[in-house]
Amino acid sequence: MIFRHRFLVIWFVLWLTACNAPVTTPTAATIPAASTPTSVTAEPSALSTSTVLPSGPVIVIDSTQARPFPRQLLGTNVPAWLNPMRLGDETFISRTADLGLSLLRMPGGSWSNAYAWADCETGGEGCYWPWAAKPSDFLRFARAVNAEMIWTVSINGSAQEAAALVAFFNGSVDDERPLGVDARGRDWLTVGHWARLRAETGNPTPFPVRYWEIGNEVYGAKRDVGSNCAEWGWEDVWTCDPDEYLHGATVNGITYDGYLAFYDAMKAVDPSIQIGAVGVEKPDEWRNWGNRVIAGAGEKIDFYVVHYYPYFQPPENPAGALQQPQRSWSTTMADLQAAFNRYSGRQIPVAVTEYNLVAFQDADNGQLMRRAVNMLFIADTIGQMATNGVTIANQWDLANGRAYNGTDYGLLDADTFEPNPAYYALQLWSRFGDELLTTQTPFDPAQTLSVYAGRRTDGTLTLLAINKTAQPQTAIVVIPAGQWRVTTTVVQASDLLAESVTLDVRDNGMTIEESANYEYTFAPYTLTLLTFTKP
């Protein structure tokens, strides 16, 4: 939504310092095939017949049922208005790196539809925000925090312009394949031309960007684009029609390329990249947008993009907001999978490239997004996305700046770089592991205690628990038989509206013996990570 940042443009325009950051190269990943979600609640029969469950509330970790935990769920957005000064700041880099993120979405939501990347990189007249971060700034930042990038190309640009950006990040300096002349008469030269521009910024080797999406929230075009667009539309794009989005059109004498032209031009530069199309949560809404995009794109859609903000106006009861992840994700994914089956005949990976609690920052007068309630909401949202088969997710956003009403989307304060409570939700999930295990739990996950079990590659087991109540919750945690050393990481708030939280990391100095039963009390309003390692 463009409202997420428009208030901050004047504020940030004064900060114009550019600087470099140390670089490391992330490991590229591919999108796993979409799978039918399975429950994370194991039936008792899934356990060993020799397992004897103690009396009282019991949480059972079943290590015999596992599936991959997609690390691409641990993502956020890095908007261009953070500018080179922030992206090069050592404290900002350090605190971002400590999050353990896997995927950074750039260059910034609605800004993506107006971001003329080539002019911004070279200082051309077409760059609307010459003070903002350039592609080379984003590249250095991603390397410094050891994360991959997902880039949203401007649907207002041309297919050749997008192909040139693929060449900038992924291309070789000696690749002289021509990119062609776009419909507006601009010659986009060769792959090597843009790769050499990257090299001139201090990045001689490619930085492969594997994930791309074409446009941001195009269905929300402003009313003046066409009579069928929403009166309260917010996106500065040339269409709100899904067929035009796919195939392009000539509007007011200007020829615009559609998604399919972008797809072909970008894949011609690097066939290994993954390209996503703009979708909606409910595929039959917005003039049947999602169903028409799924059907019209055919095989030329590598992932389907949705954005998730459950509240346009803040909830009256913050505790009620914590029920949303459990209530919504199974239905959302079931609806999408039905649409994929009907209109595509295959399951398409789902990428949630923006999510947070409230859609419009200026409506969050209770400042819920920078309070403890949002930490618990985001933690459970990640868990439910993993459980229900989402493959990519990017929280909105890493740092944003406070709105006039005092709220803030950001994980980090844009001025002080101090973490907001939601920061710790992603940080604890980054320590969760590489596999999602099944659990058996007696607690109501929507209202009381939500739990997720994981396993790291070295065999370490984890249990991430979210206590949504003002009461301590005690349970016996049952893990596979053997000896385990226990470490606890607890992030606690005094109440749901707390603006700060406490972090406690503790090696309990104890070893669970062969019974593998561990009694633990989850304190009120906490995010707890129990780690079980072999001594």
DOVEXTOR-465121 format. One record per residue (C-alpha): x, y, z. Coordinates in nm, 2 decimals. Layout:
<<X Y Z>>
...
END
This chain:
<<0.00 0.00 0.00>>
<<0.14 0.34 -0.09>>
<<0.01 0.48 0.24>>
<<0.29 0.28 0.41>>
<<0.55 0.53 0.32>>
<<0.42 0.85 0.16>>
<<0.43 1.03 0.50>>
<<0.80 0.96 0.53>>
<<0.94 1.09 0.21>>
<<1.00 1.45 0.32>>
<<1.14 1.32 0.65>>
<<1.40 1.10 0.49>>
<<1.50 1.32 0.20>>
<<1.75 1.51 0.42>>
<<1.96 1.20 0.47>>
<<2.18 1.17 0.16>>
<<2.50 1.01 0.27>>
<<2.62 0.70 0.08>>
<<2.87 0.45 0.21>>
<<3.00 0.10 0.15>>
<<2.95 -0.22 0.35>>
<<3.16 -0.54 0.38>>
<<3.04 -0.81 0.15>>
<<2.97 -1.18 0.17>>
<<2.80 -1.40 -0.09>>
<<2.47 -1.57 0.00>>
<<2.38 -1.91 -0.12>>
<<2.11 -1.91 -0.38>>
<<1.80 -2.12 -0.33>>
<<1.52 -2.23 -0.54>>
<<1.15 -2.23 -0.46>>
<<1.04 -2.57 -0.34>>
<<0.74 -2.72 -0.51>>
<<0.41 -2.64 -0.34>>
<<0.28 -2.92 -0.13>>
<<-0.06 -2.99 0.03>>
<<-0.05 -2.87 0.39>>
<<-0.04 -3.13 0.66>>
<<-0.15 -3.08 1.02>>
<<0.12 -3.02 1.28>>
<<-0.09 -3.21 1.53>>
<<0.01 -3.57 1.55>>
<<-0.22 -3.84 1.65>>
<<-0.11 -4.04 1.95>>
<<-0.08 -4.35 1.73>>
<<0.21 -4.18 1.55>>
<<0.42 -4.22 1.87>>
<<0.61 -4.52 1.97>>
<<0.40 -4.78 2.14>>
<<0.63 -4.77 2.43>>
<<0.57 -4.41 2.50>>
<<0.40 -4.35 2.83>>
<<0.25 -4.00 2.86>>
<<0.25 -3.84 3.20>>
<<-0.06 -3.69 3.36>>
<<-0.14 -3.32 3.31>>
<<-0.10 -3.11 2.99>>
<<0.14 -3.28 2.76>>
<<0.31 -3.15 2.44>>
<<0.46 -3.43 2.24>>
<<0.73 -3.37 1.97>>
<<0.71 -3.65 1.71>>
<<1.04 -3.66 1.52>>
<<0.92 -3.94 1.29>>
<<0.70 -3.70 1.09>>
<<0.89 -3.41 0.93>>
<<0.90 -3.19 0.63>>
<<1.12 -2.90 0.52>>
<<1.09 -2.56 0.69>>
<<1.13 -2.31 0.41>>
<<1.40 -2.07 0.51>>
<<1.26 -1.82 0.25>>
<<0.98 -1.76 0.50>>
<<1.23 -1.56 0.70>>
<<1.22 -1.24 0.49>>
<<1.14 -0.87 0.52>>
<<1.12 -0.57 0.29>>
<<1.39 -0.31 0.25>>
<<1.25 0.01 0.10>>
<<1.46 0.25 -0.10>>
<<1.37 0.54 0.12>>
<<1.60 0.40 0.39>>
<<1.87 0.55 0.17>>
<<2.24 0.47 0.14>>
<<2.33 0.61 0.48>>
<<2.12 0.35 0.67>>
<<2.21 0.06 0.44>>
<<2.58 0.13 0.50>>
<<2.55 0.19 0.88>>
<<2.75 -0.07 1.08>>
<<2.49 -0.09 1.36>>
<<2.20 -0.12 1.11>>
<<2.39 -0.39 0.92>>
<<2.48 -0.57 1.25>>
<<2.13 -0.58 1.38>>
<<1.99 -0.69 1.05>>
<<2.24 -0.97 1.03>>
<<2.15 -1.08 1.38>>
<<1.80 -1.15 1.26>>
<<1.93 -1.44 1.04>>
<<1.70 -1.34 0.75>>
<<1.71 -1.53 0.43>>
<<1.53 -1.30 0.18>>
<<1.51 -0.92 0.14>>
<<1.24 -0.77 -0.09>>
<<1.33 -0.45 -0.27>>
<<1.29 -0.16 -0.36>>
<<0.98 -0.09 -0.16>>
<<0.62 -0.18 -0.22>>
<<0.43 0.09 -0.41>>
<<0.76 0.26 -0.48>>
<<0.85 -0.03 -0.70>>
<<0.60 0.08 -0.96>>
<<0.77 0.42 -1.00>>
<<1.14 0.31 -0.94>>
<<1.33 0.37 -1.26>>
<<1.63 0.16 -1.15>>
<<1.87 0.24 -1.44>>
<<1.83 0.62 -1.40>>
<<1.86 0.59 -1.02>>
<<2.18 0.39 -1.06>>
<<2.34 0.63 -1.31>>
<<2.19 0.96 -1.20>>
<<1.96 1.00 -1.49>>
<<1.66 1.24 -1.51>>
<<1.41 0.96 -1.48>>
<<1.49 0.88 -1.12>>
<<1.21 1.03 -0.91>>
<<1.40 0.99 -0.58>>
<<1.77 1.06 -0.66>>
<<1.85 1.05 -0.28>>
<<1.72 0.70 -0.23>>
<<1.90 0.37 -0.23>>
<<2.03 0.25 -0.57>>
<<2.04 -0.11 -0.69>>
<<2.42 -0.12 -0.61>>
<<2.34 0.00 -0.25>>
<<2.08 -0.28 -0.21>>
<<2.34 -0.53 -0.35>>
<<2.61 -0.43 -0.10>>
<<2.36 -0.44 0.19>>
<<2.23 -0.79 0.10>>
<<2.59 -0.92 0.08>>
<<2.67 -0.76 0.41>>
<<2.38 -0.93 0.59>>
<<2.42 -1.26 0.40>>
<<2.07 -1.27 0.25>>
<<1.92 -1.32 -0.09>>
<<1.71 -1.06 -0.27>>
<<1.37 -1.07 -0.43>>
<<1.31 -0.77 -0.66>>
<<0.98 -0.61 -0.76>>
<<1.01 -0.47 -1.11>>
<<0.80 -0.17 -1.22>>
<<0.50 -0.27 -1.42>>
<<0.51 0.09 -1.56>>
<<0.85 0.02 -1.72>>
<<0.92 -0.21 -2.01>>
<<1.01 -0.58 -2.04>>
<<1.35 -0.48 -2.17>>
<<1.42 -0.25 -1.87>>
<<1.34 -0.54 -1.64>>
<<1.57 -0.77 -1.84>>
<<1.85 -0.52 -1.81>>
<<1.81 -0.53 -1.43>>
<<1.84 -0.91 -1.44>>
<<2.16 -0.85 -1.64>>
<<2.28 -0.60 -1.38>>
<<2.26 -0.84 -1.10>>
<<2.31 -1.18 -1.26>>
<<2.49 -1.11 -1.59>>
<<2.86 -1.16 -1.69>>
<<3.06 -0.86 -1.80>>
<<3.16 -1.04 -2.13>>
<<2.80 -1.13 -2.23>>
<<2.72 -0.93 -2.54>>
<<2.37 -1.07 -2.61>>
<<2.15 -0.77 -2.71>>
<<1.84 -0.69 -2.50>>
<<1.66 -0.51 -2.77>>
<<1.47 -0.18 -2.81>>
<<1.15 -0.13 -2.61>>
<<0.81 -0.01 -2.74>>
<<0.91 0.35 -2.64>>
<<1.22 0.34 -2.85>>
<<1.49 0.30 -2.59>>
<<1.78 0.06 -2.67>>
<<1.87 -0.14 -2.37>>
<<2.20 -0.25 -2.52>>
<<2.36 -0.58 -2.40>>
<<2.37 -0.80 -2.09>>
<<2.74 -0.72 -2.05>>
<<2.68 -0.34 -2.06>>
<<2.47 -0.36 -1.74>>
<<2.70 -0.62 -1.58>>
<<2.99 -0.38 -1.64>>
<<2.79 -0.11 -1.47>>
<<2.76 -0.34 -1.17>>
<<3.13 -0.40 -1.17>>
<<3.20 -0.03 -1.17>>
<<3.02 0.00 -0.84>>
<<3.27 -0.24 -0.68>>
<<3.08 -0.56 -0.75>>
<<3.28 -0.74 -1.03>>
<<3.11 -1.08 -0.97>>
<<2.74 -1.14 -1.03>>
<<2.50 -1.13 -0.73>>
<<2.23 -1.37 -0.86>>
<<1.89 -1.25 -0.78>>
<<1.67 -1.56 -0.81>>
<<1.33 -1.42 -0.72>>
<<1.14 -1.15 -0.91>>
<<0.78 -1.03 -0.91>>
<<0.62 -0.81 -1.18>>
<<0.45 -0.51 -1.02>>
<<0.31 -0.43 -0.68>>
<<-0.06 -0.46 -0.60>>
<<-0.16 -0.38 -0.95>>
<<-0.52 -0.46 -0.89>>
<<-0.54 -0.16 -0.66>>
<<-0.48 0.10 -0.94>>
<<-0.62 0.45 -0.88>>
<<-0.97 0.53 -1.01>>
<<-0.85 0.76 -1.28>>
<<-0.69 0.47 -1.46>>
<<-1.03 0.32 -1.56>>
<<-1.39 0.32 -1.47>>
<<-1.36 -0.03 -1.33>>
<<-1.09 0.05 -1.08>>
<<-1.17 0.10 -0.71>>
<<-1.26 0.45 -0.60>>
<<-1.01 0.42 -0.32>>
<<-0.73 0.27 -0.53>>
<<-0.38 0.36 -0.43>>
<<-0.14 0.23 -0.69>>
<<0.01 0.45 -0.96>>
<<-0.01 0.20 -1.24>>
<<-0.17 0.20 -1.59>>
<<-0.43 -0.08 -1.54>>
<<-0.64 -0.26 -1.29>>
<<-0.75 -0.52 -1.54>>
<<-0.60 -0.87 -1.50>>
<<-0.60 -0.95 -1.87>>
<<-0.42 -0.62 -1.95>>
<<-0.18 -0.69 -1.67>>
<<-0.10 -1.02 -1.84>>
<<-0.09 -0.92 -2.20>>
<<-0.02 -0.54 -2.20>>
<<-0.21 -0.26 -2.36>>
<<-0.18 0.08 -2.52>>
<<-0.31 0.35 -2.28>>
<<-0.33 0.72 -2.37>>
<<-0.09 0.66 -2.66>>
<<0.17 0.47 -2.45>>
<<0.24 0.10 -2.51>>
<<0.28 -0.10 -2.19>>
<<0.42 -0.45 -2.17>>
<<0.23 -0.72 -1.97>>
<<0.35 -0.98 -1.73>>
<<0.40 -1.24 -2.01>>
<<0.63 -1.01 -2.20>>
<<0.83 -0.94 -1.88>>
<<0.85 -1.31 -1.81>>
<<0.99 -1.40 -2.16>>
<<1.24 -1.11 -2.17>>
<<1.38 -1.17 -1.82>>
<<1.40 -1.55 -1.86>>
<<1.60 -1.49 -2.18>>
<<1.87 -1.33 -1.98>>
<<1.88 -1.59 -1.70>>
<<1.65 -1.90 -1.74>>
<<1.71 -2.00 -1.38>>
<<1.53 -1.71 -1.22>>
<<1.19 -1.75 -1.06>>
<<0.92 -1.50 -1.16>>
<<0.59 -1.43 -0.97>>
<<0.27 -1.27 -1.07>>
<<0.06 -1.04 -0.86>>
<<-0.23 -1.22 -0.70>>
<<-0.48 -1.17 -0.42>>
<<-0.57 -1.38 -0.12>>
<<-0.93 -1.45 -0.24>>
<<-0.88 -1.52 -0.61>>
<<-1.24 -1.44 -0.71>>
<<-1.22 -1.08 -0.57>>
<<-1.10 -0.77 -0.74>>
<<-1.29 -0.85 -1.06>>
<<-1.19 -1.22 -1.04>>
<<-0.83 -1.10 -1.05>>
<<-0.66 -1.41 -0.91>>
<<-0.84 -1.67 -1.11>>
<<-0.79 -1.48 -1.43>>
<<-0.42 -1.43 -1.36>>
<<-0.37 -1.80 -1.28>>
<<-0.56 -1.92 -1.59>>
<<-0.40 -1.66 -1.82>>
<<-0.04 -1.70 -1.71>>
<<-0.05 -2.08 -1.77>>
<<0.30 -2.23 -1.72>>
<<0.46 -1.89 -1.71>>
<<0.41 -1.83 -1.34>>
<<0.67 -1.96 -1.10>>
<<0.50 -1.84 -0.79>>
<<0.18 -1.65 -0.69>>
<<0.21 -1.34 -0.49>>
<<-0.03 -1.23 -0.21>>
<<-0.02 -0.97 0.06>>
<<-0.16 -1.03 0.41>>
<<-0.29 -0.75 0.63>>
<<-0.59 -0.88 0.83>>
<<-0.69 -0.54 0.96>>
<<-0.77 -0.22 0.76>>
<<-0.87 -0.07 1.09>>
<<-0.70 -0.18 1.41>>
<<-0.88 -0.45 1.61>>
<<-1.07 -0.32 1.92>>
<<-0.94 -0.62 2.12>>
<<-0.56 -0.68 2.08>>
<<-0.60 -1.03 2.21>>
<<-0.85 -1.11 1.93>>
<<-0.58 -1.02 1.68>>
<<-0.37 -1.31 1.80>>
<<-0.64 -1.55 1.68>>
<<-0.61 -1.44 1.32>>
<<-0.32 -1.65 1.20>>
<<-0.48 -1.97 1.33>>
<<-0.82 -1.88 1.19>>
<<-0.72 -1.75 0.84>>
<<-0.43 -1.94 0.69>>
<<-0.58 -2.29 0.64>>
<<-0.88 -2.13 0.47>>
<<-0.67 -1.90 0.26>>
<<-0.44 -2.17 0.13>>
<<-0.72 -2.41 0.07>>
<<-0.90 -2.15 -0.15>>
<<-0.58 -2.08 -0.34>>
<<-0.50 -2.45 -0.39>>
<<-0.85 -2.51 -0.53>>
<<-0.80 -2.22 -0.77>>
<<-0.46 -2.36 -0.88>>
<<-0.62 -2.70 -0.95>>
<<-0.91 -2.55 -1.14>>
<<-0.74 -2.29 -1.35>>
<<-0.38 -2.42 -1.38>>
<<-0.39 -2.80 -1.31>>
<<-0.09 -2.78 -1.09>>
<<0.00 -2.64 -0.75>>
<<0.18 -2.31 -0.77>>
<<0.41 -2.19 -0.48>>
<<0.27 -1.90 -0.28>>
<<0.48 -1.60 -0.19>>
<<0.35 -1.36 0.08>>
<<0.58 -1.07 -0.01>>
<<0.41 -0.83 0.24>>
<<0.25 -0.90 0.57>>
<<0.19 -0.72 0.90>>
<<-0.10 -0.66 1.14>>
<<-0.26 -0.34 1.00>>
<<-0.27 -0.24 0.63>>
<<-0.27 0.14 0.67>>
<<-0.01 0.27 0.90>>
<<-0.20 0.60 0.95>>
<<-0.50 0.40 1.08>>
<<-0.30 0.23 1.36>>
<<-0.37 0.49 1.62>>
<<-0.32 0.24 1.90>>
<<0.03 0.18 1.77>>
<<-0.02 -0.20 1.78>>
<<0.25 -0.27 1.52>>
<<0.52 -0.15 1.75>>
<<0.39 -0.33 2.06>>
<<0.42 -0.68 2.20>>
<<0.10 -0.79 2.04>>
<<0.26 -0.77 1.70>>
<<0.56 -0.98 1.81>>
<<0.32 -1.27 1.90>>
<<0.11 -1.21 1.59>>
<<0.40 -1.23 1.35>>
<<0.55 -1.53 1.53>>
<<0.23 -1.72 1.49>>
<<0.18 -1.60 1.13>>
<<0.52 -1.74 1.03>>
<<0.43 -2.07 1.19>>
<<0.09 -2.09 1.02>>
<<0.24 -2.00 0.68>>
<<0.49 -2.28 0.73>>
<<0.23 -2.53 0.84>>
<<-0.01 -2.45 0.55>>
<<0.24 -2.45 0.27>>
<<0.36 -2.09 0.20>>
<<0.71 -2.10 0.05>>
<<0.82 -1.73 0.06>>
<<0.73 -1.46 0.31>>
<<0.85 -1.10 0.36>>
<<0.74 -0.90 0.66>>
<<0.66 -0.53 0.60>>
<<0.92 -0.40 0.67>>
<<1.28 -0.39 0.81>>
<<1.27 -0.02 0.90>>
<<1.00 0.23 0.80>>
<<1.00 0.53 1.03>>
<<0.72 0.63 1.27>>
<<0.39 0.77 1.12>>
<<0.24 1.09 1.26>>
<<0.03 0.88 1.50>>
<<0.34 0.71 1.65>>
<<0.30 0.37 1.50>>
<<0.57 0.19 1.30>>
<<0.58 -0.11 1.06>>
<<0.95 -0.16 1.11>>
<<1.14 -0.43 1.29>>
<<1.40 -0.17 1.37>>
<<1.35 0.20 1.45>>
<<1.46 0.39 1.15>>
<<1.64 0.65 1.35>>
<<1.79 0.47 1.65>>
<<1.80 0.12 1.50>>
<<1.66 -0.01 1.83>>
<<1.45 -0.33 1.78>>
<<1.07 -0.31 1.81>>
<<0.92 -0.62 1.97>>
<<0.83 -0.78 1.63>>
<<1.21 -0.80 1.56>>
<<1.24 -1.10 1.80>>
<<0.97 -1.30 1.63>>
<<1.19 -1.34 1.32>>
<<1.50 -1.37 1.52>>
<<1.37 -1.67 1.72>>
<<1.23 -1.83 1.40>>
<<1.57 -1.80 1.24>>
<<1.70 -2.03 1.51>>
<<1.42 -2.28 1.47>>
<<1.58 -2.53 1.23>>
<<1.55 -2.68 0.89>>
<<1.26 -2.92 0.94>>
<<0.91 -2.88 1.07>>
<<0.80 -3.17 1.30>>
<<0.46 -3.27 1.41>>
<<0.33 -3.20 1.76>>
<<0.05 -3.32 1.99>>
<<-0.08 -3.04 2.21>>
<<-0.38 -3.00 2.44>>
<<-0.38 -2.62 2.43>>
<<-0.60 -2.41 2.21>>
<<-0.35 -2.26 1.96>>
<<-0.57 -1.97 1.87>>
<<-0.63 -1.83 2.22>>
<<-0.39 -1.99 2.46>>
<<-0.06 -2.15 2.36>>
<<0.06 -2.21 2.00>>
<<0.35 -2.45 1.96>>
<<0.58 -2.55 1.67>>
<<0.85 -2.82 1.68>>
<<1.16 -2.82 1.46>>
<<1.49 -3.00 1.39>>
<<1.82 -2.86 1.28>>
<<2.06 -3.04 1.05>>
<<2.28 -3.15 1.34>>
<<1.98 -3.33 1.51>>
<<1.91 -3.05 1.76>>
<<1.53 -3.04 1.84>>
<<1.34 -2.71 1.90>>
<<1.01 -2.61 2.04>>
<<0.88 -2.26 1.97>>
<<0.59 -2.17 2.19>>
<<0.37 -1.85 2.19>>
<<0.18 -1.78 2.51>>
<<-0.10 -1.54 2.42>>
<<-0.24 -1.52 2.77>>
<<-0.18 -1.34 3.09>>
<<-0.15 -1.67 3.27>>
<<0.15 -1.91 3.29>>
<<0.10 -2.23 3.10>>
<<0.27 -2.54 3.24>>
<<0.32 -2.86 3.03>>
<<0.53 -3.17 3.01>>
<<0.73 -3.16 2.69>>
<<0.78 -3.52 2.56>>
<<1.07 -3.57 2.31>>
<<1.23 -3.88 2.16>>
<<1.40 -4.10 2.42>>
<<1.76 -4.02 2.49>>
<<1.98 -3.76 2.67>>
<<1.92 -3.40 2.58>>
<<2.07 -3.07 2.71>>
<<1.82 -2.79 2.74>>
<<1.86 -2.42 2.65>>
<<1.58 -2.17 2.67>>
<<1.54 -1.84 2.49>>
<<1.25 -1.63 2.62>>
<<1.12 -1.30 2.50>>
<<0.86 -1.16 2.74>>
<<0.63 -0.86 2.76>>
<<0.45 -0.72 3.06>>
<<0.13 -0.71 2.86>>
<<0.01 -0.70 2.50>>
<<0.05 -0.33 2.47>>
<<0.41 -0.32 2.60>>
<<0.64 -0.11 2.38>>
<<0.95 -0.31 2.49>>
<<1.03 -0.67 2.58>>
<<1.30 -0.85 2.77>>
<<1.52 -1.12 2.62>>
<<1.66 -1.40 2.83>>
<<1.89 -1.67 2.69>>
<<1.98 -1.94 2.94>>
<<2.15 -2.28 2.93>>
<<1.96 -2.46 3.20>>
<<2.26 -2.66 3.29>>
<<2.06 -2.98 3.30>>
<<2.03 -3.29 3.10>>
<<1.71 -3.48 3.04>>
<<1.76 -3.85 3.09>>
<<1.61 -4.15 2.91>>
<<1.25 -4.07 3.00>>
<<1.27 -3.76 2.78>>
<<1.00 -3.58 2.98>>
<<1.07 -3.21 3.05>>
<<0.83 -3.00 3.26>>
<<0.83 -2.63 3.16>>
<<0.62 -2.33 3.25>>
<<0.57 -2.08 2.96>>
<<0.54 -1.74 3.12>>
<<0.26 -1.50 3.03>>
<<0.29 -1.31 2.70>>
<<0.61 -1.48 2.59>>
<<0.78 -1.61 2.28>>
<<0.98 -1.91 2.40>>
<<1.24 -2.13 2.21>>
<<1.33 -2.45 2.38>>
<<1.64 -2.61 2.23>>
<<1.73 -2.97 2.29>>
<<2.08 -3.07 2.20>>
<<2.28 -3.40 2.25>>
<<2.52 -3.35 2.54>>
END
